[in-house]
Amino acid sequence: QVQLVESGGGLVQAGGSLRLSCAASGRTFSSDYMAWFRQAPGKQRELVARISHTGDTNYADSAKGRFTISRDNAKNTVYLQMNSLKPEDTAVYSCALGTYTDYGGWFFGSWGQGTQVTVSS
């Protein structure tokens, strides 16, 4: 019942910056995590960054020091600030809403449509 809509993708030069936004509508739980994933052609989808309902964050090694995930719970919006972009960051970026339980592990059940990020050399 949650709809996620990404925006902010586009074409940027290597070394540039881009800020992605993901607006969530519908009902969400305070215990939910929000995350950004990306998938490049021919590659498997990977987790880029994750943020808990309290603001605790986790990043892929490739994103540490360059990307920052944040959320505004009042606006039901999650952001991904991407700095020092590299050509290898080129991918479709999707936001997702998920939960974690000790017995079931991670489950991301709500996904946005994705936004294309292209970084030129």
Disulfide bonds with the S-S distance in Angstrom:
Cys22-Cys95 1.88
